[in-house]
Amino acid sequence: MHRFVPMLALLTTAISLAFLEPVRAAEADRYCLRGRNWGFPGNCQFATRSQCLAAASGTNAYCGINPRYAASRRR
């Protein structure tokens, strides 16, 4: 019985991380770099608007809120 306890703990942790990771990703990646070269929703790797604006500087790209982040905020 005792040898199954670590396996159960590992399984529980793996399941928890599988469900929590998309939420964390959506919160961390709040802004998307958008433009002709990026499509929709764009390059959504920016946690702050200023990071996104810095990446867009000097290009035809612009910044918008990540639709996944916006959807998670509505719930």
DSSP file (Angstrom, degrees, kcal/mol; ACC not computed):
  #  RESIDUE AA STRUCTURE BP1 BP2  ACC     N-H-->O    O-->H-N    N-H-->O    O-->H-N    TCO  KAPPA ALPHA  PHI   PSI    X-CA   Y-CA   Z-CA
    1    1 A M    >>        0   0    0      0, 0.0     3,-1.2     0, 0.0     4,-0.5   0.000 360.0 360.0 360.0 -41.2    0.0    0.0    0.0
    2    2 A H  T >4  +     0   0    0      1,-0.3     3,-0.6     2,-0.2     0, 0.0   0.766 360.0  61.8 -68.1 -25.1    2.8    2.5    0.9
    3    3 A R  T 3> S+     0   0    0      1,-0.2     4,-0.6     2,-0.2    -1,-0.3   0.686  99.2  57.0 -75.7 -14.7    4.5    2.2   -2.4
    4    4 A F  H <> S+     0   0    0     -3,-1.2     4,-2.4     1,-0.1    -1,-0.2   0.669  88.6  76.2 -86.0 -17.4    1.4    3.5   -4.2
    5    5 A V  H <X S+     0   0    0     -3,-0.6     4,-2.4    -4,-0.5     5,-0.2   0.928  95.4  46.1 -62.2 -48.1    1.3    6.8   -2.2
    6    6 A P  H  > S+     0   0    0      0, 0.0     4,-2.3     0, 0.0    -1,-0.2   0.891 113.4  51.0 -63.1 -35.7    4.2    8.4   -4.1
    7    7 A M  H  X S+     0   0    0     -4,-0.6     4,-2.4     2,-0.2    -2,-0.2   0.901 110.5  48.5 -66.3 -40.3    2.6    7.3   -7.4
    8    8 A L  H  X S+     0   0    0     -4,-2.4     4,-2.5     2,-0.2    -1,-0.2   0.896 111.1  50.4 -65.8 -40.8   -0.7    8.8   -6.3
    9    9 A A  H  X S+     0   0    0     -4,-2.4     4,-2.2     2,-0.2    -2,-0.2   0.904 111.5  48.5 -63.5 -41.7    0.9   12.1   -5.3
   10   10 A L  H  X S+     0   0    0     -4,-2.3     4,-2.4     2,-0.2    -2,-0.2   0.918 112.0  48.5 -65.1 -43.8    2.7   12.3   -8.6
   11   11 A L  H  X S+     0   0    0     -4,-2.4     4,-2.2     2,-0.2    -2,-0.2   0.910 111.2  50.1 -63.1 -43.2   -0.5   11.6  -10.6
   12   12 A T  H  X S+     0   0    0     -4,-2.5     4,-2.2     1,-0.2    -1,-0.2   0.906 111.7  48.4 -62.3 -42.9   -2.4   14.2   -8.6
   13   13 A T  H  X S+     0   0    0     -4,-2.2     4,-2.5     2,-0.2     5,-0.2   0.915 110.6  50.9 -63.6 -44.0    0.3   16.8   -9.2
   14   14 A A  H  X S+     0   0    0     -4,-2.4     4,-1.9     1,-0.2    -2,-0.2   0.906 111.3  47.6 -62.2 -42.8    0.5   16.1  -12.9
   15   15 A I  H  X S+     0   0    0     -4,-2.2     4,-1.5     2,-0.2    -1,-0.2   0.912 111.5  50.9 -65.7 -42.0   -3.3   16.5  -13.3
   16   16 A S  H  X S+     0   0    0     -4,-2.2     4,-1.9     1,-0.2     3,-0.2   0.923 111.2  47.5 -61.6 -44.9   -3.3   19.7  -11.3
   17   17 A L  H  X S+     0   0    0     -4,-2.5     4,-2.2     1,-0.2    -1,-0.2   0.860 106.4  58.5 -65.7 -35.4   -0.6   21.2  -13.5
   18   18 A A  H  < S+     0   0    0     -4,-1.9    -1,-0.2     1,-0.2    -2,-0.2   0.871 113.1  38.6 -62.7 -36.6   -2.3   20.2  -16.6
   19   19 A F  H  < S+     0   0    0     -4,-1.5     4,-0.4    -3,-0.2    -1,-0.2   0.773 118.5  46.9 -85.9 -26.4   -5.4   22.2  -15.7
   20   20 A L  H  X S+     0   0    0     -4,-1.9     4,-2.1    -5,-0.2     3,-0.3   0.780  95.5  73.1 -85.8 -28.1   -3.6   25.2  -14.2
   21   21 A E  H  X S+     0   0    0     -4,-2.2     4,-2.5     1,-0.2     5,-0.2   0.888  93.2  51.6 -59.9 -45.5   -1.0   25.8  -16.9
   22   22 A P  H  > S+     0   0    0      0, 0.0     4,-2.1     0, 0.0    -1,-0.2   0.875 110.5  50.7 -61.1 -34.1   -3.4   27.3  -19.6
   23   23 A V  H  > S+     0   0    0     -4,-0.4     4,-1.9    -3,-0.3    -2,-0.2   0.936 111.4  46.8 -66.8 -46.2   -4.8   29.7  -17.0
   24   24 A R  H  X S+     0   0    0     -4,-2.1     4,-2.4     1,-0.2     5,-0.2   0.900 111.6  51.8 -62.0 -40.9   -1.3   30.9  -16.0
   25   25 A A  H  X S+     0   0    0     -4,-2.5     4,-2.1     1,-0.2    -1,-0.2   0.912 109.1  49.7 -63.5 -42.7   -0.2   31.2  -19.6
   26   26 A A  H  < S+     0   0    0     -4,-2.1    -1,-0.2    -5,-0.2    -2,-0.2   0.877 113.1  46.8 -64.7 -36.9   -3.2   33.3  -20.5
   27   27 A E  H  < S+     0   0    0     -4,-1.9     3,-0.3     1,-0.2    -2,-0.2   0.868 114.3  46.4 -73.0 -35.8   -2.6   35.6  -17.5
   28   28 A A  H  < S+     0   0    0     -4,-2.4     2,-0.9     1,-0.2     3,-0.2   0.830 110.8  53.5 -75.3 -31.9    1.2   36.0  -18.2
   29   29 A D     <  +     0   0    0     -4,-2.1    40,-0.3    -5,-0.2    18,-0.2  -0.620  65.0 149.8-105.9  73.0    0.7   36.6  -22.0
   30   30 A R        +     0   0    0     -2,-0.9    36,-3.5    16,-0.4     2,-0.4   0.759  55.8  52.3 -79.3 -26.4   -1.8   39.5  -21.8
   31   31 A Y  E     -AB  46  65A   0     15,-2.6    15,-1.5    34,-0.3     2,-0.4  -0.893  63.3-155.3-122.3 145.4   -0.8   41.4  -25.0
   32   32 A C  E     - B   0  64A   0     32,-3.5    32,-2.2    -2,-0.4     2,-0.6  -0.938  17.0-132.9-118.8 137.0   -0.4   40.3  -28.6
   33   33 A L  E     -AB  43  63A   0     10,-2.3    10,-2.4    -2,-0.4     2,-0.3  -0.788  37.5-174.9 -83.5 121.4    1.7   41.8  -31.3
   34   34 A R  E     + B   0  62A   0     28,-3.8    28,-3.1    -2,-0.6     2,-0.3  -0.850  20.2 107.3-123.9 156.1   -0.5   42.1  -34.4
   35   35 A G  S >> S-     0   0    0      4,-0.5     4,-1.7    -2,-0.3     3,-1.1  -0.953  78.2 -55.7 163.1-175.1   -0.1   43.1  -38.0
   36   36 A R  T 34 S+     0   0    0     -2,-0.3    -1,-0.1     1,-0.3    25,-0.0   0.845 131.3  46.7 -58.6 -36.5    0.1   41.8  -41.5
   37   37 A N  T 34 S+     0   0    0      1,-0.2    -1,-0.3    -3,-0.1     5,-0.0   0.598 114.1  47.5 -82.8 -11.1    3.0   39.4  -40.7
   38   38 A W  T <4 S-     0   0    0     -3,-1.1     4,-0.4     1,-0.2    -2,-0.2   0.728  81.8-161.9-106.7 -24.8    1.4   38.0  -37.5
   39   39 A G     <  -     0   0    0     -4,-1.7    -4,-0.5     2,-0.1    -1,-0.2  -0.342  46.6  -4.7  72.6-159.7   -2.2   37.1  -38.3
   40   40 A F  S    S+     0   0    0      1,-0.2    -6,-0.0     2,-0.1    -1,-0.0  -0.968 133.5   2.4-120.6 134.8   -4.7   36.6  -35.6
   41   41 A P  S    S-     0   0    0      0, 0.0    -1,-0.2     0, 0.0     2,-0.2  -1.000 100.0-155.7 -84.4  -6.5   -4.4   36.6  -32.6
   42   42 A G        -     0   0    0     -4,-0.4     2,-1.1    -8,-0.1    -8,-0.2  -0.664  46.4 -23.0 108.0-164.1   -0.7   37.4  -33.3
   43   43 A N  E     -A   33   0A   0    -10,-2.4   -10,-2.3    -2,-0.2     2,-1.1  -0.757  63.2-175.1 -89.1  97.4    2.4   36.9  -31.3
   44   44 A C  E     +     0   0A   0     -2,-1.1   -12,-0.2   -12,-0.3    -1,-0.1  -0.520  44.5 110.0 -99.7  66.4    1.0   36.7  -27.8
   45   45 A Q  E     +     0   0A   0     -2,-1.1     2,-0.5   -14,-0.1    -1,-0.2   0.195  46.4 107.2-121.2  15.9    4.1   36.5  -25.6
   46   46 A F  E     -A   31   0A   0    -15,-1.5   -15,-2.6    -3,-0.2   -16,-0.4  -0.852  43.9-170.1-108.3 127.3    4.0   39.9  -23.8
   47   47 A A  S    S+     0   0    0     -2,-0.5     2,-0.3   -18,-0.2    -1,-0.1   0.777  77.3  36.3 -81.0 -28.6    3.1   40.3  -20.2
   48   48 A T  S  > S-     0   0    0      1,-0.1     4,-1.7   -17,-0.1     5,-0.1  -0.891  76.5-125.5-126.1 156.8    2.9   44.1  -20.4
   49   49 A R  H  > S+     0   0    0     -2,-0.3     4,-2.9     1,-0.2     5,-0.2   0.864 111.2  57.9 -65.5 -35.8    1.7   46.6  -23.0
   50   50 A S  H  > S+     0   0    0      2,-0.2     4,-2.0     1,-0.2    -1,-0.2   0.872 104.4  51.5 -65.7 -35.4    5.1   48.4  -22.9
   51   51 A Q  H  > S+     0   0    0      2,-0.2     4,-1.8     1,-0.2    -1,-0.2   0.933 112.5  46.2 -62.9 -44.5    6.9   45.1  -23.8
   52   52 A C  H  X S+     0   0    0     -4,-1.7     4,-2.0     1,-0.2    -2,-0.2   0.918 111.7  50.5 -64.5 -44.5    4.6   44.7  -26.7
   53   53 A L  H  X S+     0   0    0     -4,-2.9     4,-1.1     1,-0.2    -1,-0.2   0.863 107.7  54.1 -63.3 -35.7    4.9   48.3  -27.8
   54   54 A A  H  < S+     0   0    0     -4,-2.0     3,-0.3     1,-0.2    -1,-0.2   0.905 110.0  46.8 -64.4 -40.6    8.7   48.0  -27.7
   55   55 A A  H  < S+     0   0    0     -4,-1.8    -2,-0.2     1,-0.2    -1,-0.2   0.831 113.4  49.3 -69.4 -31.7    8.6   45.0  -30.0
   56   56 A A  H >< S+     0   0    0     -4,-2.0     3,-2.1    -5,-0.1     5,-0.4   0.649  83.5 120.0 -80.5 -15.9    6.2   46.8  -32.4
   57   57 A S  T 3< S+     0   0    0     -4,-1.1     3,-0.1    -3,-0.3     5,-0.0  -0.247  81.4  10.3 -57.0 128.7    8.3   49.9  -32.5
   58   58 A G  T 3  S+     0   0    0      1,-0.3    -1,-0.3     3,-0.1     2,-0.2   0.558 114.4  89.3  81.4   8.5    9.5   50.8  -36.0
   59   59 A T  S <  S-     0   0    0     -3,-2.1    -1,-0.3     2,-0.2    -3,-0.0  -0.709  88.1-108.8-124.2 177.6    7.2   48.2  -37.7
   60   60 A N  S    S+     0   0    0     -2,-0.2   -24,-0.2    -3,-0.1     2,-0.1   0.273  84.7 109.9 -88.2  10.7    3.7   48.2  -39.0
   61   61 A A        -     0   0    0     -5,-0.4     2,-0.3   -26,-0.1   -26,-0.2  -0.415  48.2-167.5 -84.3 161.1    2.6   46.0  -36.1
   62   62 A Y  E     -B   34   0A   0    -28,-3.1   -28,-3.8    -2,-0.1     2,-0.4  -0.886  19.7-110.2-140.0 171.6    0.4   47.1  -33.2
   63   63 A C  E     +B   33   0A   0     -2,-0.3     2,-0.3   -30,-0.2   -30,-0.2  -0.861  32.7 168.5-112.4 141.2   -0.6   45.7  -29.8
   64   64 A G  E     -B   32   0A   0    -32,-2.2   -32,-3.5    -2,-0.4     2,-0.2  -0.938  42.1 -86.2-141.0 164.5   -3.9   44.3  -28.7
   65   65 A I  E     -B   31   0A   0     -2,-0.3   -34,-0.3   -34,-0.2   -35,-0.1  -0.485  49.2-105.2 -73.8 142.9   -5.1   42.4  -25.7
   66   66 A N     >  -     0   0    0    -36,-3.5     4,-2.6    -2,-0.2     3,-0.2  -0.516  22.8-141.2 -67.0 125.0   -4.8   38.6  -25.9
   67   67 A P  H  > S+     0   0    0      0, 0.0     4,-2.3     0, 0.0     5,-0.2   0.831 101.5  55.1 -61.4 -30.8   -8.3   37.1  -26.6
   68   68 A R  H  > S+     0   0    0      2,-0.2     4,-1.9     1,-0.2     5,-0.1   0.901 109.8  46.1 -67.0 -39.8   -7.6   34.2  -24.2
   69   69 A Y  H  > S+     0   0    0    -40,-0.3     4,-1.6    -3,-0.2    -1,-0.2   0.927 112.5  50.2 -67.3 -44.3   -6.7   36.6  -21.4
   70   70 A A  H  X S+     0   0    0     -4,-2.6     4,-1.1     1,-0.2    -2,-0.2   0.901 110.7  49.8 -61.5 -41.0   -9.8   38.7  -22.2
   71   71 A A  H  X S+     0   0    0     -4,-2.3     4,-0.8     1,-0.2     3,-0.3   0.881 108.7  51.9 -65.9 -38.1  -12.0   35.6  -22.1
   72   72 A S  H  < S+     0   0    0     -4,-1.9     3,-0.2     1,-0.2    -1,-0.2   0.814 107.1  54.0 -69.5 -27.9  -10.6   34.4  -18.8
   73   73 A R  H  < S+     0   0    0     -4,-1.6    -1,-0.2     1,-0.2    -2,-0.2   0.767 101.4  59.3 -75.0 -26.2  -11.3   37.8  -17.3
   74   74 A R  H  <        0   0    0     -4,-1.1    -1,-0.2    -3,-0.3    -2,-0.2   0.760 360.0 360.0 -73.8 -24.5  -15.0   37.7  -18.3
   75   75 A R     <        0   0    0     -4,-0.8    -1,-0.2    -3,-0.2    -2,-0.1   0.486 360.0 360.0 -73.9 360.0  -15.7   34.5  -16.3
